Amino acid sequence: MRIFLRACLALGWSLSACVAAAQPATGAYPIEDGLAATVVGTPADYKAELPANLDFEVRSLAPLVEREMPPTLRYARPLQYLRVMQKDPAPLAYVIAGTGASALSSKCIMLSSALYEVGYSVACLPSPTSMTFMLGAAEHPVPGRMRSDVRDLYRLMQAVRDDLDPSTQVTGYALTGWSLGATQAAFLARHDETAGQFNFSHVLLLNPAVDVWASVKRMDALLADNLDGGFDGIPAFVARGLGGLKQLYSSGDPLRFNEDFLYRAYRTQAPEQGDIAAIVGLAFRLSLANMAFGADVITHADVIVPKDVELGPYDSLDPYIRRSFEMSFEDYFERLLLPYWNRDGRQLARADLIAESDLRNIRAYLAGRGDIGVFTSEDDPILDDDEIAFLRDTFGARARIRPRGGHMGNLGSANSIAALQQFFSRPAP
């Protein structure tokens, strides 16, 4: 791929044209159901070929906030980010991870590889909803207020820039993120308009939520409507799913639990729609449970762990796991997030807090910025038809809205990666 790109550029083609020509032709994303696409991801035959064996580096930063470390959360230190740097002068792209994800997630590596291939140095940052971020970077360690989370991210981005080797030459800055990280990227770009530290040349939102709190309520409904018995129903649900996969093990092939395995399972087992919905809801709920537990312990909120209980690193967490899992996003909002922001006698209204996380409230900004684009799918389960229409109307030609792909399911496809590379390769407006 790299040899082809160099030869292509030597012939005088534009970088975006070279990238498009270099990608394999794989056809349309094959999974027609949005929930199934969200679970399965991109099958092997449709994946983009990305450079292997890049010189990734996991960097640890000193905490950006002073905070007493709860003994039961010591596993989550230190504050880390992932980077891969070009040897020559290059622009630096920041990648904001999605809900609950660390900087070491597979999507961070994939997006970093794709951006590196078209000439960027890349730094991938953890989500503000991850435990490492809450402990080491969050001034207010109860994630969910967009204004606060964005300021914390912006401070972390500056710390990452300051952590670069003195000899590193950064020629500009770009920004992307997926899921919640994509919504945060939109607000980060707007924040930079006044803070003025980066002046991003390209900003790409990958499967963003339009109204964050409407999207998470949809995830709550997927779990509530499709997992019988709630927390107590998880063992039976998992056992049923594993039992249905037995015939996939009988071929003698080594077991690799990856997207290709899930695609085979989807094709051969034909799971019920309710089971697929429960898997998606369960994945989101597990991220929430981890976040809620951390927020409660750090702030001594007395919602999950009683105030008079000091958990040690080896204490059983069984009762608190149940309480954390049984907390819906609505519960988290009403019992942890809103009370935290009103703890000192302020009267922050529920509606105002929700509005801070809605892209429709910065529509004029998004519509007027030619350097901000969006990729999503019409069948993304975190969006409704009105929100899809909003993205299409607001971004116009800068919106790439595929008919299928679910929530991030088609992100790794050759077509999606080629489009992403073309977006970041075009001249800045």
Secondary structure, 3 states (H helix, E strand, C coil): CHHHHHHHHHCCCCHHHHHHHHCCCCCCCCCCCHHHHHHHCCCHHHECCCCCCCCCEEEEECCCCCCCCCHHHHHHCCEEEEEECCCCCEEEEEEECCCCCCCCCHHHHHHHHHHHHCCCEEEEECCCCCHHHHHHCCCCCCCCCHHHHHHHHHHHHHHHHHCCCCCCCEEEEEEEEECHHHHHHHHHHHHHHHHCCCCCCEEEEECCCCEHHHHHHHHHHHHHHHCCCHHHHHHHHHHHHHHCCHHHHCCCCCCCCCHHHHHHHHHHHCCCHHHHHHHHHHHHHHHHHHHHHHHHHHHCCCCCCCCCCCCCCCCCCHHHHHHHHCCCHHHHHHHHHHHHHCCCCCCCCHHHHHHCCEHHHHHHHHHHCCCEEEEEECCCCCCCHHHHHHHHHHHHHHEEEECCCCCCCCCCEHHHHHHHHHHHHCCCC
